Amino acid sequence: MLSSASQAGPPDGLRLLNAAPACAAEAAFLTCCGSHRWAQRLAAHRPYADLDTLLAASDEASYDLSHADLTEALADESSSGPPRSAPPAAITALRAAHAAYESSFGHAFVISPDGHRPEEYLDHMLAVIRTRLGHDPDHERAVAADELRRLARGRITRLLVRHPGHDPGRQPGHDPEYPPETGHSGDRATIGSYGMQGFRAPQ
């Protein structure tokens, strides 16, 4: 017997994504990860029964990124900002750390903020940047790829819940004190204004 959740079908955001034209779904997925092949693959594998199924597909596509795909995705990222309450000296230190990282590896420092409270975030980020600056390029590329995979999962989740009936100011798993995780366009994506004809391309 089907559960009540199964009988109800996927949530509104996922139902809209499943029904969207391929080009619109790809555009929406590109706001979560900047690899076109990744986005095309997720769009092609629709429909998804639930969020967990979609996140599993996202992980699989992330693990299969080629060198060129990962380079494209990393090029679409920008480094995380400090928490809103960070003192000026901490902001300066973080900017210097980001600059050193980008000079060493040629792309933005990417890290998922999940699992850390706002008061821990800055110290954690600075410690992680300093550790990762000691990596050789191949090791760091693998670490960045896994962080990008985790970021994509969070962005997909937020994308799907930003539809009518949800508070757009709330982000699952994140505290309002957190800064945007990166300058990636996924942090601006919304389904709230998308009609049943499909997603509007991100602005």
Secondary structure, DSSP 8 states (H G I E B T S, - for coil): ---HHHHH-S-HHHHHHHHS-HHHHHHHHHTT---HHHHHHHHHT---SSHHHHHHHHHHHHHT--HHHHHHHHHT-------TT--HHHHHHHHHHHHHHHHHHSS------TT--HHHHHHHHHHHHHHHHTS-HHHHHHHHHHHHHHHHHHHHHHHHH-STTS-TT--TT--TTS--SSS-GGGG--STT-BTTB-----
